[in-house]
Amino acid sequence: MRKNTRPHPLALSVAALALAGVLAGCTGMAAGTGGKASTGMRVASAAFADNGVIPAEHAGAGECGGRNISPPVAWSNLPAKTRSVAVLVFDPDGAAGLGVSHWVAYNIAAERGELKAGEGQAGSNFNFTMGPNVAGAPAYRGMCPPVGDRPHHYVLTVVATDLAPGSLPAGLGRDALLAALKGHALGGQSVVGLYSR
């Protein structure tokens, strides 16, 4: 029997609502654009297509079936005055629908244009800041949905900000980062990947 891999609207609403407050004041948003920034901001991962299956190497190591390698992410056409970006990976289906934060990275110079695969590993020094994941570690935490669950949706989001790289303090988790970005977010875009085991 084929698993249904279409995104469930309710499952994605948690992630959408979490970012809505941050992006609500963005001047780069325009009516009738389907929520996309009028600047044409683009976000992509070379590892998977939007709504495609995420390769197992990006899942958690061991019983989760992967190697815990953070996925690559690239951004372009950022809004004017963007100085830094934040990258978030969030599973709105995890924790019985309460969501699981897999990666929080920020203070990233906008002109970098990308994070390469593996740059979210613990102990890495890539001139940006990582906040705690669901386990409390400042690193990428690979996907590990329960065996037999329908595919979980992993939302990989890039938020453009007017903050200079290094402006935000270390140790910000997802919620604290989103709060700190209020009034500084200029736009955001996401791609969604699917993973199950």
C-alpha atoms as a printed R data frame, in Angstrom:
    type eleno elety resid chain resno      x      y      z
1   ATOM     1    CA   MET     A     1  0.000  0.000  0.000
2   ATOM     2    CA   ARG     A     2  1.370  3.387 -0.997
3   ATOM     3    CA   LYS     A     3  1.845  5.940  1.758
4   ATOM     4    CA   ASN     A     4  0.187  9.307  1.322
5   ATOM     5    CA   THR     A     5  2.989 11.851  1.015
6   ATOM     6    CA   ARG     A     6  0.861 14.931  0.388
7   ATOM     7    CA   PRO     A     7  1.349 17.613  3.038
8   ATOM     8    CA   HIS     A     8 -1.510 17.688  5.515
9   ATOM     9    CA   PRO     A     9 -2.749 21.322  5.818
10  ATOM    10    CA   LEU     A    10 -3.242 21.059  9.580
11  ATOM    11    CA   ALA     A    11  0.210 19.564 10.085
12  ATOM    12    CA   LEU     A    12  1.880 22.499  8.373
13  ATOM    13    CA   SER     A    13 -0.256 25.132 10.101
14  ATOM    14    CA   VAL     A    14  1.793 24.978 13.315
15  ATOM    15    CA   ALA     A    15  4.985 25.917 11.478
16  ATOM    16    CA   ALA     A    16  3.179 28.562  9.457
17  ATOM    17    CA   LEU     A    17  1.671 30.171 12.544
18  ATOM    18    CA   ALA     A    18  5.007 30.204 14.361
19  ATOM    19    CA   LEU     A    19  6.615 32.216 11.573
20  ATOM    20    CA   ALA     A    20  3.553 34.359 10.885
21  ATOM    21    CA   GLY     A    21  4.161 36.610 13.876
22  ATOM    22    CA   VAL     A    22  7.766 37.157 12.871
23  ATOM    23    CA   LEU     A    23  7.019 37.860  9.236
24  ATOM    24    CA   ALA     A    24  3.732 39.749  9.706
25  ATOM    25    CA   GLY     A    25  5.443 43.119  9.711
26  ATOM    26    CA   CYS     A    26  7.667 42.403  6.724
27  ATOM    27    CA   THR     A    27  7.488 45.218  4.200
28  ATOM    28    CA   GLY     A    28  8.532 42.783  1.473
29  ATOM    29    CA   MET     A    29  5.230 40.916  1.633
30  ATOM    30    CA   ALA     A    30  2.544 41.780 -0.867
31  ATOM    31    CA   ALA     A    31 -1.113 40.879 -1.125
32  ATOM    32    CA   GLY     A    32 -1.968 38.302 -3.744
33  ATOM    33    CA   THR     A    33  1.460 36.679 -3.810
34  ATOM    34    CA   GLY     A    34  0.418 33.544 -1.951
35  ATOM    35    CA   GLY     A    35  2.507 34.564  1.060
36  ATOM    36    CA   LYS     A    36  5.720 34.763 -0.944
37  ATOM    37    CA   ALA     A    37  7.913 37.826 -0.633
38  ATOM    38    CA   SER     A    38  7.441 40.258 -3.502
39  ATOM    39    CA   THR     A    39 11.235 40.395 -3.830
40  ATOM    40    CA   GLY     A    40 11.190 36.858 -5.181
41  ATOM    41    CA   MET     A    41 13.283 35.416 -2.339
42  ATOM    42    CA   ARG     A    42 14.269 31.847 -3.162
43  ATOM    43    CA   VAL     A    43 15.227 28.969 -0.884
44  ATOM    44    CA   ALA     A    44 16.239 25.499 -2.033
45  ATOM    45    CA   SER     A    45 18.100 22.417 -0.945
46  ATOM    46    CA   ALA     A    46 20.250 20.413 -3.337
47  ATOM    47    CA   ALA     A    47 19.370 17.338 -1.241
48  ATOM    48    CA   PHE     A    48 15.630 17.270 -1.972
49  ATOM    49    CA   ALA     A    49 12.924 18.994 -4.008
50  ATOM    50    CA   ASP     A    50 10.091 20.872 -2.335
51  ATOM    51    CA   ASN     A    51  7.661 18.209 -1.055
52  ATOM    52    CA   GLY     A    52 10.180 15.531 -2.023
53  ATOM    53    CA   VAL     A    53 11.727 12.795  0.091
54  ATOM    54    CA   ILE     A    54 14.758 13.760  2.182
55  ATOM    55    CA   PRO     A    55 17.690 11.340  1.724
56  ATOM    56    CA   ALA     A    56 18.325  9.077  4.723
57  ATOM    57    CA   GLU     A    57 21.824 10.493  5.316
58  ATOM    58    CA   HIS     A    58 20.134 13.563  6.840
59  ATOM    59    CA   ALA     A    59 18.232 11.441  9.379
60  ATOM    60    CA   GLY     A    60 19.567 10.770 12.844
61  ATOM    61    CA   ALA     A    61 22.341  8.214 13.209
62  ATOM    62    CA   GLY     A    62 21.808  4.690 14.486
63  ATOM    63    CA   GLU     A    63 18.256  3.405 14.744
64  ATOM    64    CA   CYS     A    64 16.938  6.513 12.939
65  ATOM    65    CA   GLY     A    65 18.501  5.215  9.724
66  ATOM    66    CA   GLY     A    66 20.866  8.037  8.817
67  ATOM    67    CA   ARG     A    67 24.198  9.758  9.376
68  ATOM    68    CA   ASN     A    68 22.978 12.968 11.067
69  ATOM    69    CA   ILE     A    69 24.348 15.217  8.302
70  ATOM    70    CA   SER     A    70 22.630 18.596  8.096
71  ATOM    71    CA   PRO     A    71 21.111 19.218  4.654
72  ATOM    72    CA   PRO     A    72 22.497 21.854  2.323
73  ATOM    73    CA   VAL     A    73 20.404 25.001  1.924
74  ATOM    74    CA   ALA     A    74 20.837 27.913 -0.485
75  ATOM    75    CA   TRP     A    75 19.148 31.302 -0.655
76  ATOM    76    CA   SER     A    76 19.010 34.069 -3.248
77  ATOM    77    CA   ASN     A    77 17.081 37.207 -4.209
78  ATOM    78    CA   LEU     A    78 16.963 38.381 -0.615
79  ATOM    79    CA   PRO     A    79 14.993 41.508  0.291
80  ATOM    80    CA   ALA     A    80 16.822 44.818  0.198
81  ATOM    81    CA   LYS     A    81 18.748 45.653  3.384
82  ATOM    82    CA   THR     A    82 19.201 41.979  4.333
83  ATOM    83    CA   ARG     A    83 22.382 41.605  6.387
84  ATOM    84    CA   SER     A    84 22.024 38.153  7.908
85  ATOM    85    CA   VAL     A    85 19.796 35.112  7.719
86  ATOM    86    CA   ALA     A    86 18.547 32.458 10.104
87  ATOM    87    CA   VAL     A    87 17.986 28.831  9.121
88  ATOM    88    CA   LEU     A    88 15.454 26.635 10.900
89  ATOM    89    CA   VAL     A    89 14.406 23.005 10.462
90  ATOM    90    CA   PHE     A    90 11.136 22.159 12.170
91  ATOM    91    CA   ASP     A    91  8.936 19.046 12.152
92  ATOM    92    CA   PRO     A    92  5.330 20.154 12.829
93  ATOM    93    CA   ASP     A    93  4.205 16.507 12.944
94  ATOM    94    CA   GLY     A    94  6.608 15.520 15.728
95  ATOM    95    CA   ALA     A    95  5.883 15.308 19.465
96  ATOM    96    CA   ALA     A    96  2.279 14.295 18.813
97  ATOM    97    CA   GLY     A    97  1.658 17.414 16.730
98  ATOM    98    CA   LEU     A    98  3.405 19.882 19.040
99  ATOM    99    CA   GLY     A    99  6.426 20.008 16.760
100 ATOM   100    CA   VAL     A   100 10.131 19.266 17.055
101 ATOM   101    CA   SER     A   101 12.965 21.719 16.408
102 ATOM   102    CA   HIS     A   102 15.835 20.009 14.570
103 ATOM   103    CA   TRP     A   103 18.083 22.940 13.715
104 ATOM   104    CA   VAL     A   104 18.436 26.564 14.745
105 ATOM   105    CA   ALA     A   105 21.212 28.517 12.998
106 ATOM   106    CA   TYR     A   106 21.535 32.290 12.902
107 ATOM   107    CA   ASN     A   107 23.972 35.216 12.680
108 ATOM   108    CA   ILE     A   108 24.707 33.900  9.166
109 ATOM   109    CA   ALA     A   109 26.110 36.502  6.757
110 ATOM   110    CA   ALA     A   110 23.562 36.917  3.977
111 ATOM   111    CA   GLU     A   111 26.201 37.065  1.245
112 ATOM   112    CA   ARG     A   112 27.261 33.480  1.987
113 ATOM   113    CA   GLY     A   113 24.282 32.361 -0.072
114 ATOM   114    CA   GLU     A   114 24.313 28.849  1.378
115 ATOM   115    CA   LEU     A   115 25.110 26.415  4.126
116 ATOM   116    CA   LYS     A   116 26.748 23.272  2.825
117 ATOM   117    CA   ALA     A   117 25.794 19.751  3.865
118 ATOM   118    CA   GLY     A   118 27.272 18.971  7.254
119 ATOM   119    CA   GLU     A   119 27.748 22.565  8.432
120 ATOM   120    CA   GLY     A   120 25.320 21.954 11.273
121 ATOM   121    CA   GLN     A   121 27.478 19.363 13.009
122 ATOM   122    CA   ALA     A   122 28.321 19.821 16.685
123 ATOM   123    CA   GLY     A   123 31.673 21.498 17.210
124 ATOM   124    CA   SER     A   124 31.728 23.022 13.734
125 ATOM   125    CA   ASN     A   125 33.178 26.499 13.341
126 ATOM   126    CA   PHE     A   126 31.590 28.117 10.322
127 ATOM   127    CA   ASN     A   127 31.266 31.720 11.551
128 ATOM   128    CA   PHE     A   128 27.632 31.540 12.568
129 ATOM   129    CA   THR     A   129 25.709 30.645 15.709
130 ATOM   130    CA   MET     A   130 23.695 27.513 16.414
131 ATOM   131    CA   GLY     A   131 20.991 27.398 19.044
132 ATOM   132    CA   PRO     A   132 19.769 24.326 20.909
133 ATOM   133    CA   ASN     A   133 17.772 21.658 19.107
134 ATOM   134    CA   VAL     A   134 15.053 19.539 20.729
135 ATOM   135    CA   ALA     A   135 17.713 17.681 22.731
136 ATOM   136    CA   GLY     A   136 19.307 20.917 23.943
137 ATOM   137    CA   ALA     A   137 22.494 20.643 21.861
138 ATOM   138    CA   PRO     A   138 23.676 23.518 19.632
139 ATOM   139    CA   ALA     A   139 23.780 21.409 16.475
140 ATOM   140    CA   TYR     A   140 21.648 19.870 13.773
141 ATOM   141    CA   ARG     A   141 19.656 16.873 15.005
142 ATOM   142    CA   GLY     A   142 18.702 14.419 12.293
143 ATOM   143    CA   MET     A   143 15.160 13.293 11.683
144 ATOM   144    CA   CYS     A   144 13.821 10.323 13.610
145 ATOM   145    CA   PRO     A   145 10.059  9.938 13.286
146 ATOM   146    CA   PRO     A   146  8.412  6.926 14.939
147 ATOM   147    CA   VAL     A   147  8.557  3.728 12.905
148 ATOM   148    CA   GLY     A   148  5.330  3.278 10.947
149 ATOM   149    CA   ASP     A   149  4.214  6.925 11.112
150 ATOM   150    CA   ARG     A   150  3.090  8.594  7.924
151 ATOM   151    CA   PRO     A   151  5.951 10.659  6.488
152 ATOM   152    CA   HIS     A   152  6.716 13.683  8.652
153 ATOM   153    CA   HIS     A   153  7.050 17.116  7.051
154 ATOM   154    CA   TYR     A   154 10.369 18.831  7.716
155 ATOM   155    CA   VAL     A   155 10.117 22.565  7.089
156 ATOM   156    CA   LEU     A   156 13.468 24.121  6.151
157 ATOM   157    CA   THR     A   157 13.087 27.891  6.468
158 ATOM   158    CA   VAL     A   158 15.408 30.795  5.764
159 ATOM   159    CA   VAL     A   159 14.536 34.136  7.384
160 ATOM   160    CA   ALA     A   160 16.174 37.293  6.020
161 ATOM   161    CA   THR     A   161 16.965 39.901  8.691
162 ATOM   162    CA   ASP     A   162 18.303 43.438  8.912
163 ATOM   163    CA   LEU     A   163 20.638 42.422 11.750
164 ATOM   164    CA   ALA     A   164 24.386 42.336 11.233
165 ATOM   165    CA   PRO     A   165 25.962 38.883 11.548
166 ATOM   166    CA   GLY     A   166 26.945 38.301 15.166
167 ATOM   167    CA   SER     A   167 24.291 40.675 16.572
168 ATOM   168    CA   LEU     A   168 22.301 38.017 18.380
169 ATOM   169    CA   PRO     A   169 23.616 36.229 21.494
170 ATOM   170    CA   ALA     A   170 24.471 32.554 21.595
171 ATOM   171    CA   GLY     A   171 22.050 30.035 23.041
172 ATOM   172    CA   LEU     A   172 18.774 31.095 21.409
173 ATOM   173    CA   GLY     A   173 16.385 28.206 20.820
174 ATOM   174    CA   ARG     A   174 13.707 28.346 18.125
175 ATOM   175    CA   ASP     A   175 11.104 30.264 20.145
176 ATOM   176    CA   ALA     A   176 13.631 32.712 21.583
177 ATOM   177    CA   LEU     A   177 15.106 33.326 18.134
178 ATOM   178    CA   LEU     A   178 11.701 33.991 16.590
179 ATOM   179    CA   ALA     A   179 10.962 36.448 19.396
180 ATOM   180    CA   ALA     A   180 14.321 38.191 18.864
181 ATOM   181    CA   LEU     A   181 13.653 38.526 15.133
182 ATOM   182    CA   LYS     A   182 10.358 40.383 15.563
183 ATOM   183    CA   GLY     A   183 10.824 43.778 13.978
184 ATOM   184    CA   HIS     A   184 13.990 42.614 12.193
185 ATOM   185    CA   ALA     A   185 12.664 39.957  9.786
186 ATOM   186    CA   LEU     A   186 12.471 41.163  6.192
187 ATOM   187    CA   GLY     A   187 11.094 38.022  4.584
188 ATOM   188    CA   GLY     A   188 11.209 34.270  4.686
189 ATOM   189    CA   GLN     A   189 10.785 31.238  2.469
190 ATOM   190    CA   SER     A   190 10.619 27.508  3.136
191 ATOM   191    CA   VAL     A   191 10.984 24.179  1.407
192 ATOM   192    CA   VAL     A   192  9.366 21.058  2.831
193 ATOM   193    CA   GLY     A   193 10.912 17.602  2.791
194 ATOM   194    CA   LEU     A   194  9.331 14.296  3.765
195 ATOM   195    CA   TYR     A   195 10.884 11.469  5.760
196 ATOM   196    CA   SER     A   196  9.583  8.268  7.317
197 ATOM   197    CA   ARG     A   197 11.016  4.971  8.499
